[in-house]
């Protein structure tokens, strides 16, 4: 499935497929679904937990955008974003909304 998402004023094409799971594991050494489960169970009042949520969110965003990233490393990809992305509630909402791309709703699947 292909989609276009907007984070911090940047439009990023993304692609989701079975390969996403394999690419995530080979790139980051962890399972994408285990990482999602970990951040769903974090303490929202902890700075370390916030850091974990942000890191995992950007890892997922990177993997979904990787087919269009023209060989950019994860570090190079992160360099494209200003720190202000964390001060903008809309951008944070868009970032965490990336998770929904991994789990399209039943209604979306039926319309295809």
N, C-alpha and C positions, 0 to 999 in steps of 0.2 A: 504494500500500500504506500502510495506517495502522498505527501502533504506539504503544505507550506506553513511554517510557524513564524511568529514575530516575537523576538526577544530583544528588549532594550533598543527598539527602533530598527533592528536588523531582521530582514526576512531571510529565513533559512529553509531551503528545500530539505526534506527528510524522507527517508525510505525505511519502511518496517517490513521485515520478512523473517523467516526462520533463520536466515543467515545472521540476523542481528544478535541472536543468542550466542552463536559461535564466535562472531567478531568481538563481542563484549568480553567473553571469557579469554580469548587469545590476546586481547589488548590489555585488559586490566587484571587478569588472573583470578577473577571471582565470577560467580554466577549472577546474572542480572536480576533474577527473581529473588535470590537470597538477599541481595543488596536492597532491593525494594522492600522486602519484608523487614529488614533491619531498620530502615529509616521510618517505616510506619510505626515502629515500636519505640522510638526514641523519646526522651524527655525534652519537650519543646522549650523548657526553661534553661537548658544547658547550652553554653557557647559551643562546647565540643560537639554536641548533637546537631546544632545548627550548621556547623562546619561539615559534618558528615552528610547532612541533607543536601547542602549546596554542592559538595564534591560529587556525590552520587548523581545528582540531577544533571550536572554538567557532563559527567561521564556518559550518561544515557543520551543526552543531547548530541554529544560528539559522535557517538556510535551511529545514531540515526542520520546524522549529517555527513558521516564519513564518505559515502559514495560520491559526494559532491565536493569534498574538501581538497581534492587535488593533491593528495600526499601530505597534507599538513599533519604534524604531530599533535597530540593532545595539548601540549604546552603552547604550541603556536596558535591553536584554536582558542585557548583561554586568553591569550594576549589580545585577541580581537575585542574583548569586552572590558569596559571600564568598571572600576569598583562601584560606581554609582548604580550599577544594576541591582545591587543589594539594598539600595535606599528607595527604590521605586516599587511600590506594591504591585503595580500592573505587571512589571517585568518578572517579579517573583512569582506571581500567579501564573504567568505564561510559562515560566521555567518548570514549575511543579506540574503544570498541565501537560507537559511532555509525557508523563506517565500514562495518561489516557490513550496515547497513541499505541501503546503496547497491548491495550485491552479495549479494542473497539466495541462499542455497545452492540447488542443483538440487533437493534433497529438499523444501525448503520450497515451491518453485514447483510440484512435482508434487502436493503435498497440497492445492493450491487448486482 
